[in-house]
Amino acid sequence: MPQVNPKASYEPTSPQRVAFLGLGVMGWPMAAHLALAGHTVTVYNRTTAKAQALVQAMAERGIDRVQAAATPRAAAEGAAFVMACVGNDDDLRSVVLGPDGALAGMAADAVFVDHTTTSAEVARELYAAARQQSCHFIDAPVSGGQAGAENGQLTIMCGGDEVPFARAQPVMAAYARAVTRLGDSGAGQLAKMVNQICIAGLVQGLSEAIAFGQRAGLDMKLVLDVIGKGAAQSWQMDNRGKTMVEDRFDFGFAVDWMRKDLGLVLQEARRNGARLPVTALVDQFYADVQAMGGGRWDTSSLIRRLR
């Protein structure tokens, strides 16, 4: 069960009726933060027992405003905001569309906020479907990983119309440190692709640097402390460098998820003509890690290829 560490303070906002669809390592703490911030939350998960477990976990904290629903449609009924964090494009379509999908239960002017990392194409598709029913759709992928979700410190990149974004922003603040609209529908997903391109190159560079230093006989923890105060500093170095030195990878953002994300990046690059030689190469390096049995290792496990 993911941990949930309450934020020091939650942004003051009017309590809302909110639905949350998908209670994985990210969705569970995000839904819990909504309840901790004072919102009434109805949760849905394909595994019903997990939804019931969250209800029970919140009840044990003295919070009785969380309930479970049997379908996305039932969860969305009466909600001003419907949040989702599922696996991929098809998973998202399955909870949004169809007779049991969230759109079938959403009232006019309700806002669907999707935190799944998906293609920009499906974001635009579901935006159009929502508008046909007088609802709103915001693509809002997140960065910060499981720790960011548990601590309520995610960075959220959004695409969609300005007015519904402005309404949803203070609700998302329950589990975020930054929530930014970057443009029209799909812009949030495209920004997340930029994020993953940056991370892929940084992790490979850090892997090569640590492997080189270890081969040279350096105390790499000390080296990282020194160069982390200079131009080489990065989030990856600060948060993953020493665990890479220690060969520990049983935490964080899984290689399988990164490969899914990089697949979306490379698909979009083929569409828009962007040249991504380093990203394509690192994607294949992650395939090597998967072949080593590391699909669930943290993305910093790229260094395993070099040892």
C-alpha positions, -999 to +999 in steps of 0.1 A: +000+000+000+015+034-009+023+058+019+006+091+022+025+119+040+001+148+047+014+182+034+024+208+059-005+229+046-032+225+020-042+254-003-074+268+010-102+260-015-139+253-012-146+215-006-157+198-038-172+165-047-144+147-066-140+113-082-107+095-087-102+067-111-072+044-108-055+037-075-020+026-084+012+038-067+004+073-080-034+074-078-038+061-043-018+089-026-033+115-049-068+105-040-059+104-003-045+139-005-078+151-019-096+137+011-070+151+035-076+185+019-113+184+028-129+172-004-155+144-007-140+117-028-155+087-046-129+063-059-129+036-086-104+009-093-106-022-115-097-042-084-126-034-061-107-045-030-081-018-035-108+009-036-123-005-004-089-006+012-084+032+006-118+039+021-108+019+051-073+035+054-090+070+054-116+059+079-087+048+102-075+084+100-109+097+110-119+107+075-153+094+065-158+114+032-143+087+010-164+060-007-160+034-034-180+030-067-184+000-088-179+018-122-163+050-135-198+062-144-211+057-108-179+074-094-184+104-117-221+110-109-225+142-089-188+151-091-176+185-101-142+171-109-132+136-121-095+128-119-078+097-134-044+081-133-044+048-152-019+029-174-021+039-210-043+052-239-066+022-240-069+021-202-079+058-203-105+053-230-120+024-210-127+046-179-139+076-199-160+062-228-189+038-231-220+032-210-200+026-178-174+053-185-171+085-166-185+108-193-218+089-191-221+100-155-207+135-156-230+165-153-227+194-177-197+217-170-179+190-149-142+188-155-123+156-162-086+159-153-064+131-167-031+125-149-021+095-170+009+098-193-007+092-227-004+103-263-014+138-272-037+123-298-059+105-272-060+137-251-074+156-280-099+128-288-113+128-253-113+166-251-136+165-282-158+138-267-161+157-234-171+189-253-198+171-272-214+164-238-209+199-225-181+187-202-144+197-200-112+176-204-078+186-191-047+165-199-025+168-169+004+144-167+026+146-137+063+145-128+078+137-094+072+099-092+058+079-063+076+101-037+061+132-052+026+117-051+030+105-015+043+139-003+018+159-023+047+175-043+040+167-079+046+190-109+016+190-132+017+200-169-017+208-183-034+213-216-069+224-222-092+254-220-084+282-196-116+285-176-119+248-166-082+247-159-086+277-135-114+258-117-094+226-114-060+241-105-068+247-067-082+211-065-050+197-080-030+217-055-039+191-029-012+168-043+010+193-063+037+219-057+032+234-092+003+232-116+007+250-150-013+253-181+009+251-212-016+255-240-045+239-257-056+202-254-026+179-258+000+205-246+003+188-212+012+155-228+037+170-252+054+188-222+056+155-204+073+140-234+099+169-232+104+160-196+110+123-204+135+132-232+155+153-207+154+125-181+166+098-205+197+117-215+205+127-179+202+092-165+224+078-192+250+105-187+250+099-150+253+062-154+283+066-177+299+091-153+295+068-122+307+037-141+337+056-153+346+069-119+343+035-103+366+020-129+391+048-122+390+038-085+374+070-072+352+073-042+321+081-062+299+092-033+325+118-024+329+128-061+291+132-064+291+154-033+317+176-049+304+179-085+268+182-072+278+217-060+288+227-096+275+227-131+269+189-132+242+191-105+207+177-113+177+162-096+189+128-109+223+132-093+209+145-060+182+118-057+197+088-076+234+092-077+243+075-044+218+047-048+233+040-082+267+038-066+252+013-041+235-007-069+200-002-054+171+001-077+141-014-059+121+018-058+110+048-079+098+050-115+100+016-132+118+009-164+086-006-179+068+027-174+097+047-189+097+025-220+060+031-224+066+069-221+096+068-245+074+049-270+050+078-270+078+102-274+093+084-304+058+080-320+052+117-317+087+125-331+079+104-361+047+124-366+063+159-361+097+152-377+118+158-346+152+141-345+158+123-312+190+101-317+200+100-281+165+093-269+161+065-293+194+050-282+185+052-245+151+036-252+170+006-266+193+006-235+162+004-214+151-026-235+184-042-225+176-036-188+142-053-194+159-083-209+181-085-178+149-088-157+148-052-146+114-041-159+104-031-124+137-015-114+140+022-111+151+041-143+185+047-127+192+010-133+206+020-167+240+017-150+235-020-147+243-023-185+277-008-179+288-031-150 
